[in-house]
Amino acid sequence: MSGSAHVPFAIRSSENQAAVSLEYAKNKGFTGSAFSDPYFTTADDVLKKKILMEYKEDVVENPEKYQKEVFDYYMNYNKDFNEKKLIAVRYTGDSIFNAGVLLAAESLKNHGNTVFFYVFDYCNPDGFGPIGNILPFKGSDEMLSPISQLKISVPTHCSELRYILGEGVYSKFEPNYQDLEMMDYMTTAFTNFAKYGNPNTAGLMNWENYELNNDSRHFHITFPESQMRQEFHEGRCQFLKETNKRNKGYLEIFFGKNN
């Protein structure tokens, strides 16, 4: 723990360790009870803070209305206790990446492009290298501890790049058999798209074009079998996509207007 080297004892009792931890917390802004102090917050507190930061006067008209609308949607989205603990994580991914992907696909299609929409949902849990020790999402479906988030085998941001470029990105790429199979699949799809404007290979995949009237339908890429799926991130992003269309920045960038 940062700062603990300054205390005058090397072997600490539990009481002394608690005292050191308390001093460290106070140094970071803790002022009272861990159950009431803003520095020690629950998932819904974290969610509320993130929404307050993202929906301000310069982003939307009547920000309080939007903040409540988004907060209520995510808090009521899933009543499961374990899912509740991940709600701020879900919102962060949706607001930074997922809803924007839907908006980008829609814009590209509206401007006459052929769009192939996909979700890459494959990872080797043993391939994260040293960073794997700090990732909360790696391994199998099990609880890390009674108060921590779920431990889930999922890819991270940029995971697919190692299967397209053969570079590790976040660790040295030492592929196993499945990794090599996925690498062959991805390089084939991207090469086909670059050469022919279509990622499909007859008999290997059935990747449908993105359509505006069915904009959640996408190609779900995983091992051993990829397929078209109807629902994109459990439907959450449709809500944010429509909300973001009232975002002043979106209106100016996509439509050249700010009102």
Helices and strands as residue ranges (DSSP letters): G 4-6, H 14-27, H 43-54, H 63-77, H 81-85, H 87-93, I 94-98, H 99-110, E 118-120, G 129-133, E 142-143, E 150-151, H 161-165, H 177-196, G 212-214, E 218-221, E 227-229, G 233-235, H 236-244, H 248-255
